[in-house]
Amino acid sequence: MEQKNDKKVIRSWAFFDWANSAYNLVITSTIFPAYYTIITTTKEHGDQVIFFGHQFTNTALSNYALSFAYLIMVILMPILTSMADYRGNKKVFMKLFTYIGGIACMGLYFFKLDTLELGIICFVIAAIGYVGGVVFNNSYLPEIATPDQQDKVSAKGYSYGYVGSVLLQLICFVFVLKPELFGITDLSFPPRLSFLLVGLWWIGFAQISFRKLPPGSPNYVAINKHVIHSGFQELAKVWKQLRHLEFLKKFLPAFFFYSMGVQTIMLAAAGFGEKTLNLGTAKLIAVILIIQLVAIAGAMLMSRFAEKFGNVRVLIFVVFIWIGACGCAYFVSNEYQFYALAAVVGMIMGGIQSLSRSTYSKFLPANTPDTASFFSFYDVTEKLAIVIGLFSFAFIEEATGSMRNSIIALASFFVIGLVFLLLLRKVEMK
């Protein structure tokens, strides 16, 4: 392993966020949700679609699909991280999931209303690829940075991600808003081209990380029948260790509940803006760009606040703001209110993600050899939160006919997370 705090290694690690955040912005947050909602809303059937013979509300279907993708990863992650720890080849898995996700995004180029099933399947596979890559990328953090630098390094990763994704978004923005400049007459072509570009961007820029991050073992042994069992054994071992780590034992329940809210808002915000407020693709992209740009400052700002006030106090402050944001979202009725809310969400979104990752990393046992297993536990916690959050959001929308009612559930998740964080208020960060 190379020496920690190496600037070149850290920069290459941060470029993985640059590469895969394009998926997060274009596919989960802007162009895909807008395109999906528009093509699946018809005069004949309204917002109802038929997926493999079953009828769904269009936005609920996409949230169910994402929830399913994350559930698959909750099941697979313990197995894969166990294999990575045992063989020392986590970068192999980073590559595998990157290529799977990138190719699936390219497959969305062929997504139209009459290929709904293909589109949803590619959407699910792309999410699986994204989640899998992030798991192994996160597990590098304690290996490349000392605890005193991990807040800054984690924030740097998120900042790279926001900048990279915004750059690609701006390129796609030109095609979507000004297709006539390129002689494009098929209005479905610009968004589908954007999906193709995301796949190329994701795979292309990931090569920077793959070249510089510590290499895995080339000894690729055959999978045996014990791998699945050992994967969950690793999680059980981590759980036993966490029981003796007072801070993490209290931090993870808080992280679990507030992640239900944070991650669901990130994944469902675009659908809410398009469907509830009828913003349209152009305004929706502008709103998400506001969130991304403000989030860069948010990640850095919260890192500095953490140095001065401690991670726990800053997290408590941020979750308070999230609860207020949910209250505002329930009553938002026009685009200008939505813009203002987007700016607030952007500021706290980058901060809470970055600070959560570095807070967990800081309190791992010193010199632990199996960081992939510990971060598998972290990611399983987060992804299980997403499964519950997205499923709840979709179910409540279908049951009540309004996304606004789903927001109430998100606010309750934040409140529970806040209660757990308050139990940590006397813990001093070292």
FENVENSUL-V974121 format. One record per backbone hydrogen bond with DSSP energy under -1.0 kcal/mol. NH is the residue of the N-H (numbers start at 1). CO is the residue of the C=O. Records with the same first field share a line. If there is no record, write none. Layout:
NH: CO  CO
This chain:
5: 144
10: 6
11: 7
12: 8
13: 9
14: 10
15: 11
16: 13
18: 14
19: 15
20: 16
21: 17
24: 20
25: 21
26: 22
27: 23
28: 23
30: 25
32: 26
34: 30
35: 31
36: 32
37: 33
38: 34
39: 35
40: 36
42: 46
46: 42
48: 45
49: 56
51: 54
54: 51
56: 49
58: 47
61: 57
62: 58
63: 59
64: 60
65: 61
66: 62
67: 63
68: 64
69: 65
70: 66
71: 67
72: 68
73: 69
74: 70
75: 71
76: 72
77: 73
80: 76
81: 77
82: 78
83: 79
84: 80
85: 81
86: 82
87: 83
88: 84
92: 89
93: 89
94: 90
95: 91
96: 92
97: 93
98: 94
99: 95
100: 96
101: 97
102: 98
103: 99
104: 100
105: 101
106: 102
107: 103
109: 106
110: 107
111: 108
115: 112
116: 113
119: 115
120: 116
121: 117
122: 118
123: 119
124: 120
125: 121
126: 122
127: 123
128: 124
129: 125
130: 126
131: 127
132: 128
133: 129
134: 130
135: 131
136: 132
137: 133
138: 134
139: 135
140: 137
141: 138
143: 140
144: 140
145: 141
149: 146
153: 149
154: 150
155: 151
156: 152
157: 153
158: 154
159: 155
160: 156
161: 157
162: 158
163: 159
164: 160
165: 161
166: 162
167: 163
168: 164
169: 165
170: 166
171: 167
172: 168
173: 169
174: 170
175: 171
176: 172
177: 173
178: 174
181: 178
182: 179
183: 180
184: 179
189: 186
192: 188
193: 189
194: 190
195: 191
196: 192
197: 193
198: 194
199: 195
200: 196
201: 197
202: 198
203: 199
204: 200
205: 201
206: 202
207: 204
208: 205
210: 206
211: 207
212: 208
213: 209
217: 88
220: 218
221: 219
227: 224
230: 226
231: 227
232: 228
233: 229
234: 230
235: 231
236: 232
237: 233
238: 234
239: 235
240: 236
241: 237
242: 238
243: 239
244: 241
245: 242
249: 245
250: 246
251: 247
252: 248
255: 251
256: 252
257: 253
258: 254
259: 255
260: 256
262: 258
263: 259
265: 261
266: 262
267: 263
268: 264
269: 265
272: 268
273: 269
274: 270
275: 271
276: 272
279: 273
284: 280
285: 281
286: 282
287: 283
288: 284
289: 285
290: 286
291: 287
292: 288
293: 289
294: 290
295: 291
296: 292
297: 293
298: 294
299: 295
300: 296
301: 297
302: 298
303: 299
304: 300
305: 301
306: 302
307: 303
308: 304
309: 305
310: 306
314: 310
315: 311
316: 312
317: 313
318: 314
319: 315
320: 316
321: 317
322: 318
323: 319
324: 320
325: 321
326: 322
327: 323
328: 324
329: 325
330: 326
332: 328
338: 334
339: 335
340: 336
341: 337
342: 338
343: 339
344: 340
345: 341
346: 342
347: 343
348: 344
349: 345
350: 346
352: 348
353: 349
354: 350
355: 351
356: 352
357: 353
358: 354
359: 355
360: 356
361: 357
362: 358
363: 359
364: 361
368: 365
374: 370
375: 371
376: 372
377: 373
378: 374
379: 375
380: 376
381: 377
382: 378
383: 379
384: 380
385: 381
386: 382
387: 383
388: 384
389: 385
390: 386
391: 387
392: 388
393: 389
394: 390
395: 391
396: 392
397: 393
398: 394
399: 395
400: 396
401: 397
407: 403
410: 406
411: 407
412: 408
413: 409
414: 410
415: 411
416: 412
417: 413
418: 414
419: 415
420: 416
421: 417
422: 418
424: 421
425: 422
427: 424
